[in-house]
Amino acid sequence: MKKLIVLSIATFGLLIGNVNAQEKKEKVPHEERMEKKFEKMEAELKLTPDQSAKIRAIHQEAMEKRKALHEQMKQVKEEEKQAIKTVLTPEQQKKMQEMREKKQTEHKKEHMHHPQKVEAHGKEGRGKPTPERK
């Protein structure tokens, strides 16, 4: 049974990675995309209702954990930013802020000129490095 759950989770992960490009273009709500993926996984693996319910619960728990970790990472990043700020002189702080703003602007421009990267790596453009990002 554990092997089946692990296999199901692995399959689900593969299904998530293969999001239909048309869905992304149309900005289909996340819940709707996830439901389609679950339905596909259920059909392809011929899951029983019990298996399906268990896998959905496992996925929901994992999503909640990822969300909590994301929030923790944002907090750690902000704490780091504030700690660094205490070490810098006012001039250095200003320069660092300018550097951050420039980086954000460049990041936004990159995504405007390379929408395929956004599709390949999600809305935040994160994921496996592309040749340009190595």
C-alpha positions in Angstrom: 0.0 0.0 0.0 2.8 2.4 0.8 4.4 1.7 -2.5 1.2 2.5 -4.2 0.9 5.8 -2.3 4.5 6.7 -3.2 3.9 5.8 -6.8 0.7 7.8 -6.8 2.5 10.9 -5.4 5.3 10.6 -7.9 2.8 10.3 -10.7 0.9 13.3 -9.4 4.1 15.2 -9.3 4.7 14.4 -13.0 1.2 15.4 -13.8 1.7 18.8 -12.1 4.9 19.3 -14.1 3.0 18.8 -17.3 0.5 21.6 -17.1 -1.3 22.2 -20.4 0.1 25.4 -21.9 -3.3 26.4 -23.0 -4.6 26.3 -19.4 -1.8 28.7 -18.4 -2.5 31.1 -21.2 -6.2 31.2 -20.2 -5.2 31.7 -16.5 -7.3 28.8 -15.3 -7.8 28.9 -11.5 -5.3 26.8 -9.6 -8.1 24.7 -8.0 -9.6 23.9 -11.4 -6.2 22.8 -12.8 -5.6 20.7 -9.7 -9.0 19.0 -10.0 -8.2 18.1 -13.7 -4.9 16.6 -12.6 -6.5 14.6 -9.9 -9.1 13.3 -12.3 -6.4 12.3 -14.8 -4.4 10.6 -12.1 -7.5 8.8 -10.8 -8.3 7.5 -14.3 -4.8 6.5 -15.4 -4.1 4.7 -12.1 -7.6 3.4 -11.7 -7.7 4.6 -8.1 -10.4 3.4 -5.8 -12.5 6.1 -4.0 -10.6 5.3 -0.8 -7.2 5.7 -2.5 -8.3 8.9 -4.2 -9.5 10.4 -0.9 -6.2 9.5 0.9 -4.1 10.9 -1.9 -6.1 14.2 -1.9 -5.6 14.4 1.9 -1.9 13.8 1.5 -1.6 16.4 -1.2 -3.6 19.0 0.8 -1.4 18.5 3.8 1.8 18.9 1.7 0.4 22.1 0.1 -0.3 23.5 3.6 3.3 22.6 4.7 4.7 24.2 1.5 2.7 27.4 2.1 4.0 27.6 5.7 7.5 27.1 4.6 7.1 29.8 2.0 5.9 32.2 4.7 8.9 31.2 6.9 11.3 31.9 4.0 9.8 35.3 3.4 10.2 36.1 7.1 13.8 34.9 7.2 14.6 36.9 4.1 13.1 40.1 5.6 15.1 39.4 8.9 18.3 39.1 6.9 17.5 42.3 5.0 17.0 44.2 8.3 20.1 42.7 9.9 22.3 43.7 7.0 20.8 47.2 7.0 22.0 47.7 10.6 25.6 47.1 9.5 25.5 49.5 6.6 26.0 53.2 6.6 23.1 55.4 5.4 24.9 55.8 2.0 25.4 52.1 1.7 21.7 51.5 2.6 20.6 53.8 -0.1 22.9 52.1 -2.7 21.7 48.7 -1.6 18.1 49.8 -2.1 18.9 51.1 -5.6 20.6 47.8 -6.4 17.5 45.9 -5.3 15.2 48.1 -7.3 17.4 47.7 -10.4 17.4 43.9 -9.9 13.6 43.9 -9.6 13.2 46.0 -12.8 15.6 43.7 -14.7 13.7 40.6 -13.5 10.4 42.0 -14.6 11.8 43.0 -18.0 13.3 39.5 -18.5 9.9 38.0 -17.9 8.2 40.4 -20.3 10.6 39.5 -23.1 10.7 35.7 -22.3 7.2 34.6 -21.5 8.2 31.0 -22.2 10.4 31.1 -19.1 7.4 32.1 -17.0 5.4 29.2 -18.4 8.3 26.7 -17.9 9.1 27.8 -14.3 5.8 29.1 -13.0 4.7 32.7 -12.4 7.7 33.5 -10.3 10.2 32.2 -12.9 11.9 29.9 -10.4 12.9 26.4 -11.0 15.7 24.7 -12.9 18.2 27.2 -14.2 17.9 28.0 -17.9 21.1 28.5 -19.8 20.8 32.3 -19.4 20.4 31.9 -15.6 23.4 29.6 -14.9 
